[in-house]
Amino acid sequence: MADESTKATPQEASSAEAPRHPYASVPANVARGVPNPASARLSWTDGERTIDYVSTAAHLDVRDDSGRLEGKMFSLSYVAVDGEGQADAARPVTFAYNGGPGSASVPINFGGIGPRRVETDGTSHLAASARTTDNPHTLLKDSDLVFLDALGTGWSVVADGCDPATAFSVDGDADAFARAIMDWLEKNHRWSSPIYLFGESYGTFRNAVLMRLLGERSVKLTGVVMLSAIWDWVQTLPGEDLYYLGMMPTYAAAAQFFGRAGAGVDPDEWFDRAMDFAEDVLAPALLRGDRLGAERERDVARQLSEFVGLSAGFLARRHLRVGLTEFRRRLLCDEGRVCGRLDMRFCSDEPSPMQESLDWLGGEDAADDAVEASWTNAFRAFCSDELGYEGPSVYLGQNWEHVGHTWVWQHEVPGTGEKVGAPNVAGDVALAMRRNPTMKLAIIGGRYDAATTFWNVRHDLSCQFLSPALKERVTWLRYGCGHMAYVDEPTLAAMDRDIHGFYERA
């Protein structure tokens, strides 16, 4: 699967197994099985502007403070060079990654902001012949780029003797990325460059801890981009009202897209109305539970039905609480279709009657099936044909079995005094900004993203009570897209313009 934040929420997780990596670990003294680095000088153009760049596929050392090897993190970098092949140390450098946990960084690279991109076709599934071209909306125009695969994903490997519970955890993962980033900065003599982080999905959860951790290690960040953000893990847990509140505006957006609600209303206005309804009407109703009363519950169900396209009777029977998998299955059931999760606009035929497992259906996603394989094929062809990089035959774009299933969620938000299993890392974000008030933050979301819903991240940051001065450092961007915003060509163009402005802003 592609990204992404938990692949599905715990109550909707897939049980599909991932193949075991042929180089799942390497000896601590010799990185056996890790290929030699490979580079090539290439050019990007949009027809008007040309950028020469050097792309390098290589592994970065992840070593603890004693120098012991903990792993080798795969990186694919793109560094702009002048006519003599020299990089500009004053140019920004952005470290980018997807999430999972257990996802590699191919989607955000060959699907989104890298210099090469697989052309998409709206909400249609891509054919095997999908073209890879120079990406007119690449972030390379504003910054050098380094795409990183988390340990245990892609071609990144964990060293023998390194406890997977350390590597595959909230704190261990952020620590590994901090060490790999510092290794890249040192080897490439880029300590004087403006440094940015660009994370997607669980990559934004990682960003939250990493932006604080890097600051504590005297790596001063210029900016952080959060694409499809998720910070509070409580909102993913079964029975949590925050889950249902976050889903409601996204359900409403999907219902309008498929003509089941919101006729004649501008989609952004419709989404705003749904956000207001979630806070002003649905939240108080959920909070009261069975103290709400049957009459009031039916009244709220009727209003909710007008937003989400399901019958008021069904919503009342479910006490206003409908999980994502059930909504995906019910919204278009009269057409024999199931809508997507990462992007609810994508659809597929409904499964056969024997396929009744909700866990299995929760991991099936037309939005992922439509594009994931094409991105990975383009990445493999680029590394092999253009860079001459001899990678292992198996590339773990998603290692859900060995990473996601074993992930250790315990994390102590600084100042709370306690490690918890469902942390809210918005506290890490706020602390990092208070410590570094010159840092910029961009938060990007999509109306049709049911994996990391937009309402929740707005709620999370509002509960940090940032000062007006720090709030001015935050840029909010919302588009008519799903989880992987770059799948949508108009959104990618708009995001290109907005992120360019973000990078230019002092």
Order of alpha helices (4+ residues) and beta strands (2+ residues): beta-beta-beta-beta-beta-beta-beta-beta-beta-alpha-alpha-beta-alpha-beta-alpha-alpha-alpha-alpha-alpha-alpha-beta-beta-alpha-alpha-alpha-alpha-beta-alpha-alpha-beta-alpha
